[in-house]
Amino acid sequence: MKEAINKMLEDSHWKYRYQVTKLKEDWELLMGKTVAKHTEDLKIKDGRLYIYTNIAPLKNELSYNKNLLIAKINQHFGEAFIKDIVVV
């Protein structure tokens, strides 16, 4: 069933939109309540994830651990979905 859904998403070009929506929905699960609470927005453009927050220590922590975050997100999706992270 999962393979059929993935095939349908790829064929209809909705896969990217589905992944963006899924990342936003699963953000708390992936990052924890504190990070999710202080994340104002997430945007994805050309494989680059933009994380918006006004909390300076959180910006530093996310920037410092961006390779770990990329690996965690890509593992969650089972493919190389995110290539870079920019904390704004």
N, C-alpha and C positions, 0 to 999 in steps of 0.2 A: 504494500500500500504506500509506504514512504517513498519508494522508488517511483511509483506512478505519479505521486504528487510532485516530486522533484522534476520529473520529466515534463509534466504539464506546466510547471512554473517556468522552466527554461524555454520551452517552446513558445510560451505566451509573452516572454520578456517581462514577467511580473516578479521574477525571482529577486531582483535587486530591491524592489519596493518592499517585498515580503521580508527580506533580511534587515532592511532599515527599521521597519516597524517592529520586528522581533527583537532587535537589539535594544530599542527603546523600552519595550515591554520587559525584557529580561535584565535591564541595567542594574536594578536592585539586587537581583539574584547573583549577578556576576561580580558586582562591586561592593555590596553590602549596603545597609540602610543609611549609614552616615554619609558616604560618598554620594549615593543616589539623592539623598535629601538636599545636598548642597550643589548638585548638578542642575544648572538652569536649563540647558538644552544640549542636544546632541545633533550634529549634522554630519553627513557623509558625502564627500565629493571626490570622485576619481580614486577611490580606495583610501582616502585620508579621512580619519575620524576627527572631527572638531568637537572638543568638550568645553562647554561654557560654564564657568564658575567665577564667583567674585571672592572666593576664599583663598588668599595668597598661600597659606601652608598646603592646602589641597592642590593648588596649581603646581607647586614645587614637587610634591609627592607623586602626582600623576606624571609629570614630566620626567622625573627621575626613574620611574618604573615603566616607562612606555613600552619597552621591548617585552616585558612580562605581560603587560596588558594586551598587547597585540597577540601574543601567543595564546593567552587565555580566551580572548574573543574568537580567534580563528579556530581554536580547539572546540569551542562551543558550537560553531557553525560547521565544523568538519571540513573546512577549506580555507584557503588564503583570501579572506574577505577584506580584511583591513591590512594595509601596507604601512601606514604611518599614523601617528597621533599628534595633533596640535592642541595644546591646552590654551584656551583663550580666556 
